[in-house]
Amino acid sequence: MQIKLGKKYIFLILATIVMATSIGVCKYTRLFSLRHISVDPAEYIEDGRSLGLAMEQNLFAARLENAAESLFKKERVLKVDIDYALPDGINIVINDIKPLAVVIGDDGKELYALDERCYLLPYNDEDGKFDYPIIAGLKKTRPYKKITDDRLYLLVDQLSCLKKDCMDFYLALSCIDMTNKEYISVFFDGLPFPVDMYAGSLHERVNDLEIFLLDFNPDLNDVDRLDMRSEGLIISAS
């Protein structure tokens, strides 16, 4: 008796053989043995043993989750990214976050990157330009710590939504002054005065401001500030 296999079944058999061979090569040969660990910044570890990673072990058997947990125990570590560097390495990047805003420290000198969890990291403006809103007026700013001001949690959510829905206005935010405990004062590129609003309504008020400026084309030459704390009202002060 002759058995004929269709092309589809032959392909599945070949694919299974290739997959099994690949798994065998990955797990049971020295081709993928761990030989180097790259950590950026390198100051966070002394050697791979402190991460629970043994050299010459199979790369895919390495307990990367344990390495991440050991790093998170360090006070200054907020974010860890671990990737394979095939065929024989692991790359670890620590605290590589993209800021949602830049915070001016309470000493008026230090700059901190603010992430979406309200943590602060030292900010190094290497290219000499800001692509993020600047937040001023916060108290108790300390690196690798969360800000305790409840308004900031509201503001971070609003900034995330604004960045997602209206990037132009997000980029136009030049400064957010949180000195006043009741509301925030927002400065926009192109407007010579601040706009007062509540931290939890930034996204909605920016939309209202866009409609106000584009649809009504108001004369703002004598305006010192706009008050948008009341829903549906825009009050100008001269």
N, C-alpha and C positions, 0 to 999 in steps of 0.2 A: 504494500500500500504506500502510495506517495502522498506526502503532506505538502501542500503549497501554502506559503505564507504571503500575505499581501504586503505591499510596500510600507503601509502604515505600521504593521507589527514589526517588520524588520527594523524600521527606524526606531521604534520604542525599545527594542532589544539592544540596538547599538547605543542608544542614548543611556540606557541603564548601565551598560558595560563601561562606557566612558565616565559616567558619574561615579560608579563604584571604584574605578581605577583612580580617579582624581581624589576621592576621599582617602583611599589607601596611600597615595603619594603624599597628601597633606599631613596625614596622621602618623604614618609609620616609616617615614624616611627622614633623613637629616637635612633634606633640602629646605625645609621650613623651620629650622631650629632658631630659637631666639639668640641673636648675637649682639644686637645693639638696641639701646633705649635712648631716645631723644626727648629731652624735657625742656620746654620753653615757658618761662624762664628757668634756667638750670639751678637757681639758688634754692628751689623748694625741696630738692632731694640730694642725698649724698651718693647713693648708688641704687641699683635696681633692687637690692635685697630689702631695702626699707619699704619697698612697694609690694613685697611678697612675690617678686618675679625672679625666677632662676634662669640664668643663662644656659643655653644649650637645650632647654626644654622645648617641646613642640610649641610652635607659635600659637597654634589654634587651641592648645590646651591651657594656655596661660589664663589665670583668673583675673581678667581685666577689671571686673567689678570690685574685687578686693583691693586692687591698686587704687581705683577711684575713691573707695571708702577711706583708705589710709590717708589720701591727700586731703579729703574733706575734713579730716580731724584737725588739720592745721588751721590756725586761727585766721590766716590771711587768704585762704583759698575759698573762692566763691563759685568758681565754674571750672570744670575739667572736661576736656575733649580728648578721647583716646582713639587713635586710628592705627590700622596695620600699615607698615611700610614694607611691603613684600619685596624680597622673599624672606627676610630674616630680621625685621625690625619692628619697633613700635614707636609711634610718635605721640607725645603727650603735650598738650597745650593748656596752660593754666591761666584763668582770668582773662581770656581773650574775648571780651564783650564789646558790642557796639553800643555806645551810649544812646540813651533816649534824650538826654539833656546834659548840659554841663553845669555843675553847681559851684558857685563862688563860696569858699569856706568862710566861716564866721570870723576869721582873722582878716578877711579882705584880700588875702594873698594867694592861698592855695586854691587849686582847681581840682574838682573831682568829677569823674564820669558817673552818671546816675543810670543804673539799669532798671529794667521793668519791675524788679523786686524791691526797689527803693534802697539798694545797697550803693555805697560810695566806693569808688576806686580812684587812686591817684590818676590824674589825667595829664597826658603828655601831648601837647599840641605841636607835633613834629612838623606839619606842613604849614603852620602859621595862619590857618584859617579855621573858622568855626562853621560847621555844618549842622549844629544843633542849637536849640534855644538855650539861653543862659538863665539860670535861676539864681536869684539873689535874695538875701533877707532871711535865710534859714539859720537856725541856732543849733548848736551842738553837732557840728559837722565833723565827723571822725572817719578816717579811712577804714575800709573793710567792715563798716558798721551800717545798720539801718538807721534812717532818719526817723525820729519819733513823732514828727509833726503829722497829724492825721490828714491834714489837707493835701500833703504830698502824695498820699496813696490815691486820693481822688484825682489829683492832677496828672499822675502817671497814667492812669487809665484813660483820661481824656486825651493826653498827648499821643498815646498808642492809637486811639481811634482816629485822631486827626491825621496822624502820619499815614494811616491806612487809607482813609477816605479822601483826604484833601492835602496832598503833599505840598502844593504850592503855598498854602497858608501855613503849613507846618514849618516850611523853610523860611517863611516871612516872619516868623516869631523871632524877634531879636533878643528880648529879655522879658522875664516874668519876675516881678518884684513881690515877694511874700512877706515884706516887713510888717504890713498891717495884719493883725490876727484874724480879722473878719473876712477879708476878701483879698484878691490878688490884683495887681496892676500889670497889664500886658502891653508891651511895646512891639509894634509891627514896623517892619521896614517900609518906608514911604509915608508913614504917619508921624508927624512931629509931636504927638501927645500920647499919653497912656490911655488905655481903656480898662475901666474897673469892672470886674465880674467876680463871680464865685468860682472856686477851684473846680467844683463838680459840674460846672455848666460850660466849661471852655469850648468844647466841640460845638454845642448848640449855639453859643453866642458868636462864635466865629462865622457860622453859617448865616446868622442874622446880620452880622456886620457886612458880609459879602453882599447880601441882598440890598442892604441900606446904601452901600457905596455905589454899587453898579446900577441899581434901578432908580435911585433918587438923585444921584450925583450932587450931594449937598455941598454947600459952601462952608468949608471948615477952616477958613483962614484965621478966624478969631477964637477958635476953640482951644481951650487949655487941656481938657480931658473929656472923655465920654464915660458916662455911667450906664452900664448895662446889667446892673444887679437885679433889676426888676424885669420879669418875663414880659416881653412884648413892648417894653419901653426903652428908648435910648435918650438919655438926658445929657445935654451938653453943658459944660461949664466954661464960661469965658473969663 
